[in-house]
Amino acid sequence: MPRAFITGITGQDGQHLAEFLHTQGYDIYGMVKGQNNPRMTVVREEFPYVEPVPGDLADLPSLVKALEQTQPDEVYNLGAISFVALSFNQAELTANITGLGVLRMLEAVRMVGGATNNPIRFYQASSSEMFGKVRETPQTERTPFHPRSPYGCAKVFGHDIVVNYRESYDLFACSGILFNHEGPRRGLEFVTRKVTNAVARIKLGLQQELVLGNLDSKRDWGYAGDYVKAMWLMLQQDQPDDYVVATGETHSIEELVTLAFAEAGIDDWQRYVRQDPKFFRPAEVDLLIGDPSKAREKLGWKPEVDFPSLVKMMVEHDLRIESAKIR
């Protein structure tokens, strides 16, 4: 059975990827920081086939030991300080984990599996936030980066160091430049889940208003369950490469809000939504839309869940969750 090692196993993408790889017959190891990580409870309950392995993206020896212990065929580096707003307040931590963490993971891969007969294949979770103040629309693999947050800057370093290790050490190392991908497993701090959860609570009379920042920002939103398949496909190719993974459509936060409230049977959403300057970013990313042509042509990948279906899925999930709390 092939073996996969996943950092960020407790996050949305880590859970979706573990679920998918299990259907493909993989032995799955998930890296966990700390002895009593509270988020591992969900992983143990929902994904009992994932074997937890201690490790820390801030500590190279722990990564080397984890790879020596598990001997994986594939490493998926999904771990990061991934909340953009937090990165402005904790820029150094973001740079250390989201940026230098990639370097440490690559170095561990090089040391443990770079020169074997069956070298480790490496996937890096790059981000559309690297494009930031976009130079062209839509964005492709060749679009120059202009990040607008410490998170975006750290992701650019991670992306570039993957290219460097691929060219310098002949590692099979790929980066997926994933545009926004959401779902019911998304954390409540992210705007999509913040909206759908608030809509559910407002519908049930548990909350009075939804406070947001810029309603005009536009994003290319897809379903996380679709996007992890693209990660896997990248590591099944003959040659390593980088790919944009996106839907090719863009929607504003106002569109997201309108659809979410309508899904809950509330038409006059303006009554419940208030804008607050504290939720505006110091440097805003106004428009992101990806061109997934390369992924479609070379990987045979395409998104299966469209934007309205994604919003419907998330609202229905949050209505179930919040209804269960008041029974």
Secondary structure as UniProt FT lines:
FT   STRAND          3..7
FT   TURN            9..10
FT   HELIX           12..23
FT   TURN            24..25
FT   STRAND          27..32
FT   TURN            38..39
FT   HELIX           40..46
FT   TURN            48..49
FT   STRAND          50..54
FT   TURN            57..58
FT   HELIX           60..70
FT   STRAND          74..77
FT   HELIX           84..89
FT   HELIX           91..94
FT   HELIX           95..99
FT   HELIX           100..113
FT   STRAND          121..127
FT   HELIX           128..130
FT   TURN            141..142
FT   HELIX           150..169
FT   STRAND          172..178
FT   STRAND          181..182
FT   TURN            184..185
FT   TURN            188..189
FT   HELIX           191..203
FT   TURN            204..205
FT   STRAND          210..212
FT   STRAND          218..219
FT   STRAND          222..223
FT   HELIX           224..234
FT   TURN            235..236
FT   STRAND          242..245
FT   STRAND          251..252
FT   HELIX           253..263
FT   TURN            264..265
FT   HELIX           269..271
FT   STRAND          273..275
FT   HELIX           277..279
FT   HELIX           293..294
FT   HELIX           295..299
FT   HELIX           307..325
//
